[in-house]
């Protein structure tokens, strides 16, 4: 039971976290970009320090090279003039400087490797931040589009409201014509009263006509014209 409750609570917390991340996605993106930018600035500062130390080591090595060359020439001159003791003392200093130069060369090699790796890391981080910023612009555009769509949905109503409006329109358009219905009712009343039957029989020539038709009007007109000619 406890395990089940723990699972449910963990699931609820995860869903809550997802909703919060969705709601504040743009803010979180901006924060992550700021953090990446801060890290990149720190890396640049470290690189600048390494390059500064690298240059300092190069200057000291160059100074050592100059001193070793100068002292080597002097020691050779001392040997040539038979001053072996001073030549031996110069050789001791040359050996010390050469050992120091070896250490500085090793230090420079390590610095060169560190500078190269850090430069590569900074370049990759710089490109990554550019990609993140472009992605943030796209994310803002999508979020803006979503907000506009949500506002539009609010303005024109939800889907249920649209369905209801469509149903009302169909009801109005599908409503029976009251004038046509009145005509049908009159026809039904005529049939019930027998008037319709009399009219049909009159149309068949069975008995006098019960209503005016084009033929009766035409016969009447011809009759009137004949009577007028006779009187004349």
Secondary structure, DSSP 8 states (H G I E B T S, - for coil): -HHHHHHHHHHHHHHHHHHHHHHTHHHHHHHHHHHHHHHHHHHHHHHHHHHHHHHHHHHHHHHHHHHHHHHHHHHHHHHHTT-HHHHHHHHHHHHHHHHHHHHHHHHHHHHHHHHHHHHHHHHHHHHHHHHHHHHHHHHHHHHHHHHHHHHHHHHH--HHHHHHHHHHHHHHHTS--HHHHHHHHHHHHHHHHTHHHHHHHHHTTSSS-SS--HHHHHHHHHHHHHHHHHH-
